[in-house]
Amino acid sequence: MNTNDEKAALREHYRQARIENKEKVSFDKILEVPEILSSTIIASYFSYGDEPNTNEMNRELLSLGKKILLPRIHGADLEWCLWDGDLSTVENKNGIYEPMGETFKHLGQIDCVIVPALAVDSSGTRLGKGKGFYDRALISIKTFSVALIYSNEFSTTELPSNSLDIRVNAAQTPEKLFRFS
């Protein structure tokens, strides 16, 4: 089985596990991560479907005085917009909520980035949804990156990867932060 086939099978496995996972959990422990606490500008995302819920986390970060950037799809890449918590400035595009407004042009000012993932292994290899948006974004945003995953999505076995996959620095479950070197 080649890497793409392995990834496709694992994506299906983790998507199915998410459908069966009915427990409501909080990711508020991410607010204790030193890199998050010391950040001024945080690139986050607006969760949808079965993804770990980022709504409370994003609102708490805003209440702490952090500037939040949310992504929107622009061709094959993500672009980022400042978001102040106002839901009227977010639009639903094919089931994905994206911010409206001016594009944030100063990617070098981003202190950390919170990314979605279906799974992460002990080396920081992240299994995404397969379109490479966040891998390309992490090349441009060279800063601390943390993936939000459910507890059963931390893989103790190595996930398949290729040269286009960008590792994250950490993975946050509801209970624990995993750091990778």
VENQUINOR-V618801 format. One record per residue. PHI is phi in whole degrees, -180 to 180 (999 if undefined). Layout:
PHI / PHI
This chain:
999 / -83 / -58 / -63 / -67 / -61 / -62 / -61 / -65 / -68 / -59 / -62 / -59 / -70 / -64 / -63 / -62 / -67 / -62 / -79 / -83 / -103 / -74 / -90 / -130 / -111 / -109 / -67 / -65 / -63 / -71 / -96 / -72 / -53 / -66 / -75 / -59 / -87 / -79 / -103 / -117 / -122 / -86 / -123 / -154 / -102 / -67 / -148 / 61 / -92 / -67 / -53 / -71 / -101 / -58 / -64 / -61 / -61 / -65 / -66 / -62 / -63 / -67 / -85 / 88 / -79 / -92 / -108 / -108 / -117 / -90 / -138 / -78 / -134 / 66 / -96 / -124 / -104 / -119 / -119 / -131 / -63 / -132 / -103 / 96 / -80 / -66 / -72 / -100 / -123 / -119 / -88 / -120 / 57 / 87 / -110 / -88 / -125 / -74 / -99 / 112 / -71 / -74 / -78 / -98 / -105 / -59 / -68 / -89 / -73 / -85 / -159 / -133 / -105 / -122 / -79 / -159 / -89 / -165 / -142 / -103 / -71 / -101 / 93 / -68 / -109 / -97 / -96 / -87 / 110 / -102 / 80 / -56 / -75 / -61 / -65 / -65 / -68 / -68 / -81 / -102 / -90 / -151 / -59 / -125 / -135 / -97 / -95 / -141 / -75 / -55 / -80 / -105 / -85 / -91 / -83 / -107 / -64 / -84 / -67 / -150 / -138 / -66 / -87 / -82 / -104 / -74 / -95 / -81 / -159 / -134 / -110 / -101 / -59 / -101 / -151 / -102 / -104 / -106 / -125 / -88
